[in-house]
Amino acid sequence: MTHPYAGEAYARSLAHIGAPLAVPEWGGHVLVRQTPCGTREDAMGPYPLAVLADDADLAGGLARLKAAGLVSVVLVLDDRLRPALSAMDGAGATVRRFKSHFVHDRSLGPVAYGKHHRYELRRALARTLVSEISLADRLPDWEALYGQLVARHGLGGLHAFPLLHHEALASLAGLRTFGAFVEGRLVSAHLFVTHDGHAMSHLAASAPEGYQTGAAYAVNDLALAELTDCAVINFGGGAGAGDDPADGLVRFKKGFSNSVEPSYLFTAVLDDDAYRALSADGAGTAFFPAYRGPRQLERVDEHQG
């Protein structure tokens, strides 16, 4: 079966990012978007990651994207859902380590929490009821939770998921949703996308009451208990691209994991001349593509007034 993130319906649910373009050589889709100046187009993988088979025709996919007139492409890859690093380097792309992912690998032993997480879990279970839920049945409640997350953190761009995305998730093969309730109100929920023994944290959100009760601890504990068909449960990484051990989200996710694994950025320049022209003021930046880096976007805003 195709991974849920590779399907066309899923790609179409990310229309706020770009238009889906099938890449048969990779067994999935990329999202095509205008460059900041609006003169050309480039591509990125679906949120939160692209899934590439071990034997994916990497060079063939890059050739297809180049023929489509795209300037560049960038994918985020999970360490377990990708071809060999040597194969990717040899295909004309650049691969570099991205943020760390916090993973529970059942082959490394049973779930074992530290003192802090045991305390928070006991507190949460005394205040909430947790259960696996149907996202389709609870879609308005979930949308309200996620809307509060967006407002609290001022999320936009990639993370400003439209209703279409949440509706697509509700019917996505392999989606598992776990929730916590206070007096019948959904106060925290965590969505996982599962496939072939691998679970990927997709989105999670809590209401203020969820934070007050520590509900997310109980939700993640339930996920670990119920995802018995998954040998690997990936809770994802910290906010942004950093791995700051002092970050609260990093500490939270690390407490449910027994392994820390890398993710990777797979990047390729498809039109050298256009890339250089678009990135004229982005020399020296580690951001890819350089013309989407913070300094370049400030320059675009100035020109567009």
Secondary structure, DSSP 8 states (H G I E B T S, - for coil): ---GGGSHHHHHTTTTT-EEEEEGGGTEEEEEEE-TTSSSEEEE--SS-B---TT--HHHHHHHHHHTT-SEEEEEEETTSS--HHHHHTTT-EEEEEEEEEEEEGGG-S----HHHHHHHHHHHHH-EEEEE-TTTTHHHHHHHHHHHHHHHT--GGG---HHHHHHHHT-TTEEEEEEEETTEEEEEEEEEEETTEEEEEEEEE-HHHHHHTHHHHHHHHHHHH-TT-SEEE----STT---TT-HHHHHHHTT-SEEEEEEEEEEES-HHHHHHHTTT-TT--SSSGGGSHHHHHHHHHHH-
